[in-house]
Amino acid sequence: MNYLNKNSIFILLSLFIFNACQDQAELTMERGIQYYEWNKFDLAILEFKKVVHLLSDKNQNMDYEQIRLLSQAHHNLSISYSKKGWNQEAEAEAQKAFDLVPSSENRTVLELLQEQAK
């Protein structure tokens, strides 16, 4: 029994340390993705907007991973807005995502939204 308790405490402590090491913006992004997967688009939008807000404070000193995360937040906002039928907002967020990280995925979403607007 003592062995089981020690292992349980070690596992819980390890999980706590792992989660504590993750950046607040990353955890917020994960929450937003989970809400999106549950079709709770309003809550997902709030979480993705919080990521944008958290990273906008670091705007001048962002490293590549933070820029990538910010782009992903705009991308996810774009998709969430599109699910709600808010096409203008979706296109604006897709443009921001593409401006930050001009990937083929961001470009495809932007082009699809622009095509829908026509």
C-alpha positions in Angstrom: 0.0 0.0 0.0 2.8 2.4 0.9 4.4 1.7 -2.6 1.1 2.6 -4.3 0.8 5.8 -2.3 4.3 6.9 -3.2 3.7 6.2 -6.9 0.4 8.1 -6.8 2.0 11.1 -5.2 4.9 11.0 -7.7 2.5 10.8 -10.6 0.4 13.7 -9.3 3.4 15.8 -8.6 4.8 15.1 -12.1 1.5 16.1 -13.7 1.4 19.3 -11.6 5.0 20.2 -12.6 4.3 19.5 -16.3 1.1 21.6 -16.3 2.9 24.4 -14.3 5.6 24.5 -17.0 3.1 25.1 -19.8 2.6 28.7 -20.7 -0.8 30.3 -19.7 -1.5 31.0 -23.4 -0.9 27.3 -24.4 -3.3 26.1 -21.7 -5.9 28.6 -22.8 -5.5 27.4 -26.4 -6.0 23.8 -25.3 -9.2 24.8 -23.4 -10.4 26.6 -26.5 -9.8 23.6 -28.7 -11.6 21.4 -26.3 -14.6 23.7 -26.3 -14.6 23.8 -30.1 -14.5 20.0 -30.2 -17.6 20.0 -27.9 -19.3 22.4 -30.3 -19.3 25.1 -27.6 -18.2 27.8 -30.1 -18.9 30.8 -27.9 -16.7 29.5 -25.2 -14.0 28.5 -27.7 -14.1 32.0 -29.1 -13.6 33.5 -25.7 -10.6 31.2 -25.0 -9.0 32.0 -28.4 -9.5 35.7 -27.9 -7.8 35.4 -24.5 -4.8 33.8 -26.2 -4.6 36.8 -28.5 -4.9 39.1 -25.5 -2.2 37.3 -23.6 0.2 37.3 -26.5 -0.5 40.9 -27.6 1.1 42.1 -24.3 4.3 40.4 -25.6 4.0 41.7 -29.1 7.5 43.2 -29.4 9.4 40.3 -27.8 7.7 37.2 -29.1 9.7 34.2 -30.1 8.8 32.0 -33.0 6.6 29.6 -30.9 4.6 32.6 -29.5 4.1 33.9 -33.0 3.0 30.5 -34.2 0.6 30.2 -31.2 -0.8 33.7 -31.9 -1.3 32.7 -35.6 -3.0 29.5 -34.5 -5.3 31.5 -32.2 -6.4 33.7 -35.1 -6.8 30.7 -37.3 -9.0 29.0 -34.7 -11.0 32.2 -34.2 -11.5 32.2 -38.0 -12.9 28.7 -38.0 -15.0 29.3 -35.0 -16.5 32.5 -36.4 -17.2 30.6 -39.7 -19.1 27.9 -37.8 -21.3 30.6 -36.3 -21.8 32.2 -39.8 -19.9 35.3 -39.0 -18.0 35.4 -42.3 -16.6 38.9 -42.1 -15.0 38.3 -38.7 -13.8 34.9 -39.9 -12.1 36.4 -42.9 -10.4 39.1 -40.8 -9.0 36.5 -38.4 -7.9 34.3 -41.3 -6.0 37.3 -42.7 -4.3 37.9 -39.4 -3.3 34.3 -39.1 -1.8 34.3 -42.6 0.0 37.6 -42.0 1.7 36.1 -39.0 2.5 32.7 -40.5 2.0 32.5 -44.2 1.4 28.7 -44.3 -0.5 26.8 -46.9 -3.1 25.9 -44.2 -3.7 29.6 -43.3 -3.8 30.5 -47.0 -6.3 27.8 -47.8 -8.7 29.0 -45.1 -8.3 32.6 -46.1 -9.0 31.8 -49.8 -12.0 29.7 -48.9 -13.5 32.5 -46.8 -12.8 35.1 -49.5 -14.5 32.8 -52.1 -17.5 32.5 -49.8 -17.7 36.3 -49.6 -18.1 36.7 -53.4 
